[in-house]
Amino acid sequence: MLWIALYCPTLSLDWIERRFPAALIPAMAVTVRKGNQAYIQQANKAAQQWGVTAHQPLASALSLFPDLVVLEHDPNEEMKALQEAAYAALRFTPNIVMQCSGLIAEVSGSLKLFGGMKKLCRLLNRAVAAQGLQLCVGAAPTARGAWLLAQSAPPQTVINGAGTKFHSLLDFLPVSLLESAQAHLEVIRGIGCKTLADLRQLPRGGTARRFGTGLLMELDQAYGDSPDPQKWFEAPEYFQQKMELMTQVENAGTLLLPVQRMIEQMCGWLVSRYAAVLAFSLILHHEHSARQPYRSTPINIRLSEQSDDPDHLMILLHERLERTKLMAPVCGLELIADEITAGIEANLELFPTAQSEATSLSRFIEKLSSRLGPPAITSLQAVSDYRPECSQRFNASGIGGFSWRGTHRDRIPPELIRPAWLMERPLELKLQRQRPVYGSLLKLISGPERIEAGWWDDDAITRDYFIAENNLGQLLWIYCEHDPAGGNKKKDWYLQGLFG
């Protein structure tokens, strides 16, 4: 087995900062209570510039910077932030374990799919870091070993213990990283044990009597000498994520970063369920008051083809957000997967197929609809009518009803040839020496084909159709009215369509 641990050393701050627009993050600190006094647990960079540091009494920090934004440590919000990060990690492996301050992922089954250990580690690190978390990463053959390596890694670095150097890397780690050793650190250091290697050299019987069996079990699990069962993260049956913003946002463009994080979460959830989305909604919540009647602004997206690609879904949502006028400042976001369906395996063929080309066209049409609005996209619908000018019509159907695979050609026998471009109304042609003219005298090369229809709505036609060619090489579909009497009456010719 192979494990990648993602440790979040500043989780207490990250869950707060990720709810601010990047340009509006204030100087802030998280506090914890010890007895009746509050102390600084963590301070962000803006607060550190004013001299605010960890373990500092809150009163001292406020004396240095009175405008410091202070929030109390909230384990529930931290676990919610980790849960959202776990959604994003599900795109790369279904085996995710949640820790108190990070995630551990078992990735041995994903190595081949994502191009090996280094590339998979980089992709997983990038996906979780994009959720607004600062990460230290460790990789190892055991879950607890990977977690210890991640805790010892410098910020935004990776310690790879997946090779033969795994044991030697663990040997140099400090004893203080073991959870079971926290209550005995002074005694352990007093007997000269500083590293895990020092602790392993002690007699096991005496160590168990003095410090409990939990310390030896944690040590054995880290080195792989005893089993370490894990409880996998289970995604819910439905996807509906909410995020409260720490400040009111009046510009839709400022929402792109938190919205993209939520899209990544939804796509991870879809991958874990082998599903794809057909319709989803982003709801912009507003602070309700007597002067402000708008509670929310819904943005509904419907796809012509199912998708679980976060980049594609974000492009569509980006286009819609740019066209959305905010009726009031936004104080919260909500993303809902309204309609999902079973996913389709990716096309791994060497050359593009008709399905992949249709998918490309579908995405182009979806993007165009998001940018211009659904009414701007029209579809061609076949009509059961033999009269050419009545055999098709355009509908402003939008994405949900758009289909480019079927045209009126599907209802015409294959031996009959029809032009790609039909005139909205037949164009009367001029005559020279009783012959029709379009650019030059026309030469009839095929026909006649007689069409008699329209008796049911008092607009009957009886026409003889021909394919004609002019001196420019253009092919035209023309007709003349059929005279049942067969007299010598002068014929009028009309242009019905042009061949491509």
Order of alpha helices (4+ residues) and beta strands (2+ residues): beta-alpha-beta-beta-alpha-alpha-beta-alpha-beta-beta-alpha-beta-alpha-beta-alpha-alpha-alpha-alpha-alpha-beta-alpha-beta-beta-alpha-beta-alpha-beta-beta-beta-beta-beta-beta-beta-beta-beta
